[in-house]
Each structure stands twice: as structure tokens, then as C-alpha cells.
Amino acid sequence: MLEITNPTEAELETVLQFAFQHLPPSDLDVQIGAMMKQYHSGQLDLSGVFQAKNNGDLVGAMYVQTRPDGSAMLWVPAWAPGFPPESMSQEPMFESLVQFCRTQNAFAAIAIADRDQQFDEKTFCSAGQFQFLSNMVNLSVVIPPVSDALNEYFTAKTQAVFESGAKHFGGTLQFVPLSDYSEDTSDRLKRLVKETYRNTLDFPDLMQIAPVEKVLQGYKANALFLPELWFFIQKEGNDVGVLLLTDLPPEQFELTYMGLLESARRRGFSQEIVRFAKETARRWNRLLLLTSVDANNIPACQAYLAQGFKAWDRKKVFVRFFGEG
């Protein structure tokens, strides 16, 4: 029988090396270095790291990370060649996962498999009670540095409208940041985001039950929250969507979320939103804009590609929902 435990501090690096063994050596070094740094700063909890031993030998490992949005994210467990054999079930590993998720009050466990990761998908889904959700595509676009001459022209022509009132960027939409409002806009934002989830093509099974308030808390917790980078998207003064950007200094920006009401879809607005995100990253002198999208969300993918984004990674996403109690 497999023995599932949390590693000791002395075992941690070895277990993490095992869990991410599918990564190329250079990526693995970066991953483990970052995680060990998180551990020593108190940001990585050993209760979310699991090792499977057979007669004292390490044969399996899994890393689970709780998120502020109320979900738990894990990477598909790694196993030694030949493990677990047919006579030995994987269920103890997943029983540990469920117990951990229950203690964290997670509404779902989201499992990620890297593009080149080899694993028995059928057994993983049956033993772990996971279902395939979709493929997630990671994209990025390089933002060319602004020359002094262009920056001077850009500033002279647009600074006035950019720094007060609705932001126009040569299109039909207006982008009004949260920082323009003196009153509390949290309820308005939550209602609007929830409405953009309706019939979304971006991981619809997950978005149907994701608690909006916790999702927004999660976006805020992932990086320094800047209200001037969260926008109400308006058309002729009416809210039609939201755009949430995140600054990742010194060089990167992330398009964290963009969503449109159903009535505003299929009208070419997505490209205008992405173009605005690029221009905002340019104004902040960031060199790279990152995002991720459900591969089945064809309109969004087309909008990103049309604005110069390149797909650089693809991952399989699985989910297990937890009922109450």
C-alpha cells in the first residue's frame, strides 16, 4: 500500500524535483528555485505538498496550491516508472487531495497538465474523479519601446483624455478606470463580471459556479492591485464589459480578464479592448503583455492573434467540483 505523507523540510526540494520532473532542466531549476524561495518566506505550505512512498522509496509526488478565489490548483501527480502498478490504487493520493481541499473550503480542484507531460489521463480522471475541462493557451505580445519622438506626440495628443474621464483610443468604446470613481464600485463590478460569465466561451463549466466575489479577490491578491488598471468598458455611457489589467514590473503586464455582456459580443469589440490593453502597457513602459485563454474561445483567440499575440504554451485543464459538506 502506498504511504501518502507531507514531506519534511529536509525532503521538500527532492519531492518538488520529483513532482516537476517533466520540465526541461532549465525550467525545472527556475521552478524549484522559486518554490524554495516561497517556502523560506512562508508562502509555501508543506500541507499542500504530498509524497507517495512504497517501502520507503519515493514513487509519487503532487503539489497543491490554494488560491484566493476559493479553488485549489494542482499539477497532475508525477509517478515513478511502473507506479502505481495495477495491484496498487492511486486513490490514497486523491484521498489526501480531497481532505486537503475540504480543510481549505475549496469549491473545486483544478488540475493542470503541461503540454509535454506524460501521464495516464484515463486513470487520472477515474481515480481522481476529475473531468477534462479544456485546453488553456498562453499568449504574449512584445510591446515595442516608445521612442522619444513618438512618446512626445502620444503624450501631447492623448494625455488630457487619458488622465481624466473616459479613455478613448480611436474606437467606439470608452474605458473608465475604478480610480475615476469616488464611491464604492464593488457591487457594480461584481454584478457586471457575473453578467459577462453568462454563456461565456472561457471555461464555461467553471465560470458557471465560480464565486465572483472570491474570483475578484483572487485577482487582487495575485499582484499589487492598482484601481487605475481595472476598467469599466462603456458604449455610449452604458456598461458593456470589464477589463482587468495587472502590472508585473519591471517588464511585464498581464491581461487578467476581459469580458463583454452578451449584447456586446460579435461586434468586433474584442480587438478594440486588446488594442487598448497594448497601448496601456506601452504607456507604462512594459515590454511584454501576457494572457491566457480557453482554446475553445475562438473569438478571443482570433482577437489576440489579430493584435500580434503569439501562442507560446498550451496546457490541459481538468476540474473536480466539491459539493457542500
C-alpha positions in Angstrom: 0.0 0.0 0.0 1.2 3.5 -0.8 2.0 5.7 2.1 1.0 9.3 1.5 2.6 12.0 3.7 3.7 15.6 3.6 7.4 15.9 3.3 9.7 17.3 6.0 11.7 20.5 5.3 14.7 18.3 4.5 12.7 16.3 2.0 10.9 19.2 0.3 13.3 20.0 -2.5 13.6 16.4 -3.5 9.9 15.9 -3.6 9.4 19.1 -5.7 12.1 17.9 -8.1 10.1 14.7 -8.4 6.8 16.5 -8.9 8.0 18.7 -11.7 10.5 16.2 -13.3 8.7 16.6 -16.7 10.0 20.1 -17.1 13.2 20.8 -19.2 16.2 21.2 -16.9 16.5 25.0 -17.2 12.8 25.4 -16.4 13.0 22.9 -13.6 15.8 24.8 -11.9 13.8 28.1 -12.1 10.6 26.4 -10.8 12.3 24.7 -7.9 14.3 27.8 -7.0 11.2 30.0 -6.9 9.3 27.4 -4.8 12.0 27.0 -2.3 12.2 30.8 -2.0 8.5 30.8 -1.4 8.9 28.2 1.3 11.6 30.1 3.1 9.5 33.2 3.0 6.4 31.4 4.4 4.4 31.4 1.2 4.5 27.7 0.5 2.7 25.5 3.0 4.0 21.9 3.4 0.5 20.7 3.9 -0.1 21.2 0.2 2.9 19.0 -0.9 2.4 15.3 -0.9 4.8 12.4 -1.4 3.9 8.7 -2.0 6.3 6.1 -0.7 6.5 2.4 -1.3 8.7 0.5 1.2 10.4 3.8 2.0 11.1 4.7 -1.7 9.7 7.9 -3.2 7.4 6.8 -6.1 5.0 9.7 -6.4 4.5 13.4 -5.7 1.9 16.1 -6.0 1.8 19.8 -5.3 -1.5 21.6 -4.5 -1.8 25.4 -4.1 -4.9 27.1 -2.6 -6.0 30.3 -4.3 -7.8 33.3 -3.0 -10.7 32.6 -5.4 -11.7 29.6 -3.4 -10.3 26.9 -5.6 -7.3 24.7 -5.2 -4.8 24.3 -8.1 -2.6 21.2 -8.6 -0.3 19.8 -11.1 -1.1 16.2 -12.3 0.7 13.9 -9.9 4.0 12.6 -11.0 4.9 8.9 -10.6 8.0 6.8 -10.9 8.1 4.4 -13.9 5.8 1.4 -13.2 3.9 3.1 -10.4 1.4 2.7 -9.3 1.1 -0.9 -10.6 -2.3 -2.3 -11.4 -2.3 -4.0 -8.0 -1.9 -0.7 -6.2 -4.5 2.1 -6.4 -3.9 5.8 -6.9 -6.8 6.5 -4.7 -4.8 7.2 -1.5 -3.1 10.2 -3.2 -6.5 11.6 -4.2 -8.0 10.9 -0.8 -5.2 13.2 0.6 -6.1 15.8 -2.0 -9.8 15.7 -1.1 -9.0 16.0 2.6 -6.7 19.0 2.0 -9.3 20.7 -0.2 -12.0 20.2 2.4 -9.9 21.8 5.1 -9.3 24.8 2.8 -13.0 25.0 1.9 -12.2 24.8 -1.8 -15.2 24.7 -4.1 -13.1 23.0 -6.8 -9.8 21.4 -7.6 -8.3 22.5 -10.9 -5.6 20.2 -12.3 -3.0 21.4 -14.8 -1.0 19.1 -17.1 1.8 20.7 -19.1 1.9 20.2 -22.8 4.7 17.6 -22.8 3.8 15.9 -19.6 3.2 12.2 -20.0 0.5 10.6 -17.8 -2.3 8.1 -17.9 -5.2 10.6 -18.4 -7.9 7.9 -18.2 -6.7 6.6 -14.9 -6.1 10.1 -13.5 -9.7 11.1 -14.3 -11.3 7.9 -12.9 -9.2 7.6 -9.8 -9.3 11.3 -9.0 -12.9 11.9 -10.2 -11.7 14.7 -12.5 -13.2 15.7 -15.8 -11.4 17.3 -18.7 -12.3 21.0 -18.8 -10.5 22.4 -21.8 -7.1 23.4 -23.2 -5.6 26.6 -21.9 -3.4 28.6 -24.3 -0.9 31.1 -23.0 -0.1 34.0 -25.3 2.1 37.0 -25.3 2.9 40.1 -27.4 6.1 42.2 -27.4 5.4 45.9 -26.8 7.9 47.9 -28.8 9.6 50.6 -26.7 8.2 54.1 -27.3 10.7 56.4 -29.0 11.2 59.9 -27.5 9.6 61.5 -30.5 6.6 59.2 -30.5 6.2 59.5 -26.8 6.1 63.3 -27.1 3.5 63.1 -29.8 1.4 60.5 -28.0 1.5 62.5 -24.7 0.6 65.7 -26.4 -2.4 64.2 -28.2 -3.9 61.9 -25.6 -2.7 62.8 -22.1 -5.6 65.1 -21.4 -8.3 62.5 -22.2 -6.3 59.6 -20.7 -5.9 61.3 -17.3 -9.5 62.5 -16.8 -12.8 61.0 -17.7 -13.4 58.2 -20.2 -10.5 56.9 -22.2 -10.9 56.8 -26.0 -8.4 55.2 -28.2 -9.7 55.8 -31.7 -12.5 53.3 -31.3 -16.2 53.3 -30.2 -15.6 52.1 -26.6 -14.7 54.1 -23.5 -12.5 52.7 -20.7 -13.2 54.2 -17.3 -10.9 53.0 -14.5 -12.1 52.3 -11.0 -9.8 55.1 -9.8 -12.1 57.7 -11.5 -14.8 56.9 -9.0 -15.0 58.3 -5.5 -17.9 56.0 -4.5 -17.6 52.2 -3.8 -18.0 50.4 -7.2 -17.5 46.8 -5.8 -21.2 45.8 -6.1 -21.4 47.2 -9.6 -18.2 45.5 -10.7 -19.4 42.1 -9.2 -22.7 42.3 -11.0 -21.1 43.2 -14.3 -18.4 40.5 -14.1 -21.1 37.9 -13.3 -23.1 39.0 -16.3 -20.1 38.6 -18.5 -19.9 35.0 -17.4 -23.3 34.3 -19.0 -22.8 31.9 -21.9 -19.1 32.6 -21.9 -16.7 30.5 -24.0 -13.9 30.8 -21.5 -14.1 27.6 -19.3 -17.9 27.8 -19.1 -18.3 24.8 -16.7 -16.1 26.5 -14.2 -17.4 30.0 -14.6 -21.0 28.9 -14.0 -20.2 28.1 -10.3 -17.2 30.3 -9.6 -18.0 32.7 -6.8 -17.4 36.1 -8.4 -16.5 37.9 -5.2 -13.8 35.4 -4.5 -12.5 35.5 -8.1 -12.1 39.2 -7.9 -10.3 38.8 -4.5 -8.0 36.3 -6.2 -7.2 38.7 -9.0 -6.3 41.4 -6.4 -4.3 39.0 -4.3 -2.1 37.7 -7.2 -0.2 41.0 -7.5 -0.3 44.6 -6.4 -3.9 45.8 -7.0 -4.0 49.1 -8.9 -7.5 50.5 -9.4 -6.3 52.6 -12.4 -5.8 49.3 -14.3 -9.3 47.9 -13.7 -11.7 49.4 -16.3 -15.5 49.5 -16.8 -15.9 49.2 -20.6 -18.7 51.5 -21.8 -20.5 52.1 -25.0 -22.3 55.5 -25.2 -22.2 55.8 -21.5 -23.5 52.3 -20.7 -21.5 49.4 -19.2 -20.9 46.7 -21.7 -17.9 44.9 -20.1 -14.9 44.9 -17.9 -11.1 44.9 -18.5 -8.7 43.9 -15.7 -5.0 44.5 -16.2 -2.2 43.6 -13.8 1.2 45.3 -13.6 4.1 42.8 -13.3 7.1 45.1 -13.0 9.7 45.7 -14.2 8.9 44.5 -17.8 5.5 42.7 -17.9 1.8 43.4 -18.0 -1.0 40.8 -17.8 -4.4 41.0 -19.4 -6.0 39.2 -16.4 -9.6 39.3 -17.6 -11.8 40.8 -20.3 -15.5 40.1 -20.6 -18.4 41.5 -22.5 -22.1 41.3 -22.0 -23.9 39.0 -24.4 -25.5 42.0 -26.1 -22.0 43.5 -26.9 -20.5 40.3 -28.3 -19.8 39.6 -32.0 -19.5 43.3 -32.8 -15.7 43.5 -33.1 -15.1 45.0 -29.7 -12.6 42.3 -28.5 -9.9 43.6 -30.8 -10.5 47.2 -29.6 -10.2 46.0 -26.0 -6.9 44.1 -26.7 -5.6 47.1 -28.6 -6.3 49.4 -25.6 -4.6 46.9 -23.3 -1.5 47.0 -25.5 -1.5 50.8 -25.5 -1.8 50.9 -21.8 1.2 48.5 -21.4 3.1 50.8 -23.8 2.3 53.9 -21.7 3.6 52.0 -18.6 6.8 51.2 -20.5 6.3 47.5 -20.2 7.8 45.3 -22.8 5.6 42.2 -22.7 1.8 41.7 -22.4 0.7 38.2 -21.3 -2.6 36.5 -21.2 -4.3 33.1 -21.3 -7.5 31.9 -22.9 -9.6 28.8 -23.3 -8.6 27.3 -26.7 -12.4 26.9 -27.4 -12.9 30.6 -27.2 -12.3 31.2 -30.9 -13.4 34.8 -31.0 -11.0 35.8 -28.2 -8.1 33.8 -29.7 -8.7 35.5 -33.1 -8.7 38.9 -31.4 -5.4 38.2 -29.7 -3.8 36.8 -32.8 -5.0 39.8 -34.9 -3.3 42.1 -32.4 0.1 40.3 -32.8 -0.1 37.9 -29.9 1.8 34.6 -30.2 0.8 31.3 -28.5 3.8 30.0 -26.6 2.3 27.3 -24.4 -0.7 25.0 -24.1 -1.9 23.1 -21.1 -4.7 20.6 -20.4 -7.0 21.7 -17.6 -9.1 19.3 -15.5 -11.6 20.0 -12.7 -13.2 18.3 -9.8 -16.1 20.1 -8.1 -16.9 19.6 -4.5 -20.4 19.7 -3.1 -21.3 21.2 0.2 -20.3 19.4 3.3 
